[in-house]
Amino acid sequence: MSLSANELTEFFTMWEELNFTDANISRVEMQMCPTSFNRSALLHAICTLYAFIFVVGLPANALVVWVSWRSERHKHGTHLYILNLAVADLCVVSTLPVWVSSLAQEGHWPFGQAACKLTHLVLNVNLFASIFFLACMSVDRYLSVVRTGEISHRRGRQIRCLVCVVTWLLALFASIPDTYFLESVKSVHGNMTLCHPVYPQDNPLQWMVGIQLSFVVLGFVIPFPFIAVSYALLANTLASSSSHSPSNGDQDHSVSRKVILMYIVVFIACWAPYHAVLFVDALAVLGVLLLGCSLENGLFVALHLTQCLSLLHCCVNPVVYSFAHRHYRYDLMKAFIFKYSKRAGLERLIEGSQGTETEYAVAENPSTTVS
């Protein structure tokens, strides 16, 4: 799940060193496929995408973390998962300048062995954590609806804290295999240092495929059913309860179902393309799929582009899970607007961590009177 900027340059410049020399030899190398795509355009596109994700994702996720922590809403319900999700996405985007720097130097890694492992570890841990927290959030939202009142507030908070700790540990364990094989090595072609995996020489392809498939299974195959099933059951519960609600309640439930659909679509759009291409790549390495040179080149380009596009979730998550939420917008208004507002006595909100719906209505319509 690492960005492999150096692997991109390796593909362009040295067939015998593309991650799998001797026994580290790839299927593209064995076919001696010529590069049939524009190297400069691909490098430019990847750098541009990374820069965009960094510029948008860093302040967006930092804002979510700051506002959530300031309001202390993270102590209640699924907001704890939203806070951890924002922290994970913030850590992911914070590593992007390193990859852009490496790409700008044609894949040269000037940061040393420790940084090679540490940067990849930070990236992979937080990517896995981001996906895992999305799954936790979906399950928690469904259980909070069907088990209302069965678990005390304090007990529920303790369970969520425990789930968060376990989630971070699972993300760490899932990232160790890929990080373990990373090395900062000198290139035999030119004065370059590369940060890339060096697998055991007796079975390098098997190791590579195993790690690729672990990314697919842990990053999509397992979490997506949890997300899809939990939100589907939640939507069905909302639909069932709407038949006993007033007409305005029906409208609220309809909006909720649309939001649920958006959650599922966003996850698929961000992660399905990359994991699908990664799975096809693994099949090609194993020889299950026999691809010609044109398809091999296309697969390589698709692998890197979809990997970049998957990181767009760092920009989308703050919008989908925070900015679109009414209570978060209230907290945001309280942090930046109410502090300087003296209308309707709203300066008192600075002292509290929570606001009422009436106060929120006043903020949207100053002419409203507070009873």
N, C-alpha and C positions, 0 to 999 in steps of 0.2 A: 504494500500500500504506500510505499515511499515514492517520491517524485521522480527519482532516477534521472536527473538532468544530465549527469555524466554518461548514463547509458545511451541517451539520445545522441551525444557527440560520438560515442564509441561506434555506434551504428554507421555513422557517416565516415569515420576515418580509419578504423582498424577492424577488419573482419575477425582476426584471430583472437581479439581481446574482448569481444562483446559478452562480458560476464562469464563466459564459459570457455576458457582456453583449454587446449588439449582435450581434456575431459570437459573443459568449460567451453564447449562449442555449441552454437545454436543451430536450429534448423535452417535459418537464413544463411548462415555461414556455409553450411554443408551444400547449399544450392548455389552459393556464390552469386546471389541476386544483386544486380546493380541497383543503386539508389534511383528511384524513378519519381521522386517528389522534390519540391523546392526546399532545400535545407534552410536557407535564410528565412523564408516565409514561415516555416514551421517554428523555428526558434523565436521569431518576432511575435508570432501569434501566442505562443506559450508565455513569453515574458509579459506581453500585454495583458493576458488573462490573469496572471499572478499579481501584476501591479494593480489591476482593477479590483480583484478580490481583497487585496491588502488595504487599499485606500477606502473601500466601502465597509469591509468586514471588521476592521480594527475598531473604528469609532462606534459602529453600530453595536457590536458585542460589548465593548467597554461601557457604553451607555446603559445597556441592559443590566450589566453587573452592578454598576454604580446605583442606578435607580432602584433595582430590586433590593440591594443591601441596605440602602438608605431607608426605604419604606418598611423594611423587615417583613415584607410580604412573603419572602422566601421561606419563612417559617411555617407557612400555611399551605396545605394541599399540594398540588402539583407544581407550585411555584418554586419549590426546592429543586425539582428536576430542571425547571427552566433556567434557574441560576447556574446549576452545574453544566447544563448544555451550553450556556453562553460562555462560561469559563473555558470549556473544552474548545469551542470554536475560536475563542480569543487566542488560545495557545497555538492553534493550527495556523491562523493567519500571521502570527508573530514570527513564524519560521520562514515565511515566504520570501523576505528579502535575501535570505541566505541562498535560496534556490535561484533567484533572479541573478544574484551576483555570480553564481557558478555558471549559469547559462551565458551570461555576458562575456565570460572568459572561455567560451567554447567547451564548457564542461570541466574545466580545471578546478580542483578542490584545494584551496590554499589554507584551509582552516585546521588541518591536522586530524589525527586518528580519533582523538577523544570527541571532537566536535562532529566528526562523521557519524559516530555511533549515537551521541547524545541528541543531535538534531533530528535524526531519523526516529529515535525513540520517542522524543516529544511529539513529533508529527503523528506517528502511528498510534501511540497511546490515546491521544486526544481525538483522532479520527474514530477509533473504535468506541471511545467513551461517548462521543457525540451520537453515534448510531445507537448504542445501548441505551442511552438516556431517552432517546425518542421512543424506544420500545417500552421502557419503564413508564414513561408518561402516558402512553396509550392504555396500558394495563391498569394503571392507577386511576385514570379517569373513568374507566368502565366500572372498576370495583367501588369507587366513591359514589357512583350512582345506584348500583344494585345493593350496596351494603350500607346505606345511609343510617347512621346511628348505632351500628353494630360495634364499631370500634371507637373508643374515646379519642378526643383530639390529641392528648398527650401520647397515647399508645400509637396512634397513627403517625405522629411525627417521629417517634423512635424507630418505627419500622422503616419509614422513608429514609432516615439517616443511615440506617444499617444497609438498606438497598444501595444507597449512593456509594458507601464505602466498598461494598462487594463489587459494584459496577466498575469502579476505578481499578480495583485489583484484577478483575477479569480483563480489562483493557490492557493493563500492564503485562499480564501473562500472555495474552494474544500477540503482543508486539515483540516479545523476547526472541523468538526464532529468527525473524527477519533481521533484527538488530545484531544478533550474535555473529552472523556471517559477514557483516560489513567490515571492510578494511580500506584504509587510505594507502594506496599503492602507486608506485611510479609506473608510468606508461612506457612501454618499449618503443613507442612511436612518438618521438618528440619529447620536449621537456614539459610534461604534464603530470599532475598527481590526480588520481581518480579515487572517488569514494563509491565503491560498488561491492555487491556481495561476491565472496569467493567461497564456493561450495566445495565439499570434499571431492577429491579427484576421482574416486572410485564410482560415484553415481551422482554427478552434479545436476543432471537433468531431473532426476527423481526428486532431489531436494528442492529444486526450483518449482517444480510442479506442485509438490506438497505444500509449499508456502503459498503459492498462488491459490490453490484450492481452499486453503485455510482462510484466506482473505474472503473468498466468495462465500464460504459457508458461514463464517462468523460475522461478515459484514452485510450479508443480504439474505441468504437462505434461511437462517434461523430468526433474525429479528423481524424480517418483513411479515411472516405469518402472524407473529404476535401483534404487530401494528395493524395489519389489515383485519384480522379477526376481532381484536378488541374494539376497534372503531366501528366495525360492522355491527357488532353486538350492541354497542352504545347507540348507534343510529337507530337500530331496531327498537331498543328500549325507549328512546325519545319518540319514535313514531307511535309506539303503543300507548305511551302516556299522553300524547297529543290529542287522542280521541276523547279524553276526559277533561281536556283543558278548554278555556274560552278561545274565541277566535284569535285574539292577540297572542295567546299562548301558542296556537298553531303556527303563527308566523315566526315566533321565537324558535320553535323546534325546527322549522324549515331552515332558518338561518344556521342553526346548529348543525344540521345534517350537511349543509353546504360547506361549512367549515371542516367537518370531518372528512368530507370528500377531498377537500383541498389538502389536508394533511397527508392523505394517502397518495394523491397525485404528485405532490412535491417530493415525497420520499422516492417514488418510482422514477421521476424525472431526473433527480440528482444522482441516484445510485445504481439504477438498473443498467444503463448503458455501459458504465465502466465495468461492473461485475460480469456482464454478458460478454464483453470483449475479452476480459481477463480469462473467463472460462473457455472461450474459443481458442485463445492463445495457448492455454494449458493442453487442450486437446490436440492442437497442432504440434506442440512439443512432443507429446506422447506418440505422434504419428497416427492418431485416430482420424484426424482430418489432414488430407494431402492438399496443400495449397501451392499454387504457382507463385512465381516471383511477384507478379502484380498484386496478388492477394496478400502475399507476405508483407509487401511494402505498405499496402493499405491497412493491414491489421496493426502494423507497428505504429503508424500515424494515428489510427483510431484509438489505440491503447493509451497514448500520451494525451491526446486531445480530450478523451472522455475522463481521464484522470484529472485533468485540469478542470473540466466542467463539473465534476463531482464536488470540487471544493467550493462551488458556488453556493452550496448549502450553508456555508458560513455567513453569506450575505442574506440568504433567504430566511433562515431560521429566526433571526431577530424580528423580521417583519411578520412572519406567519404565527409565531408563538408568543410574541411580546407586543409589538407595535399595533397589531390588529386587535388586541385585547382591550376592552373598555377600561378595566381596572388598571392596567398598565398605563394607558393614556392618562388616566386620572393621576397616577403617581408621577408621571412625567410632567404634567401640568403643575402639580404641587411643588415639584422640585425647581422648576424654572420660571413659573408664572406667578403662582400664589405667593412666593417669597417677596415679590415686589408689588403685590396687589393689596390695596386697602379698601376695595369695594366690597360691600356686603359682609364686612367683618371677616374676610377669608384669611387674614394674616394669622388667625388663631390656629389654622391648619398646620402651620410650621411646627407647632409644638407636638402634634400627634403623629403617630405612625400610620393610622388608618383614617379614611374619610368616608362619610356616609354618602349614599346615593343622592340624597337631597343636596348636599354640598357640591357634589359633582354636577348636578343639574344647574345649580347657581353659577358654577364656573362656566358652563356653556351658555347660560342665559342670565346675565347680571340682573335683569329686571325681575327675576323670580325671587320671591320672598321666602325666607326660612321661617317655618312655623316654630 
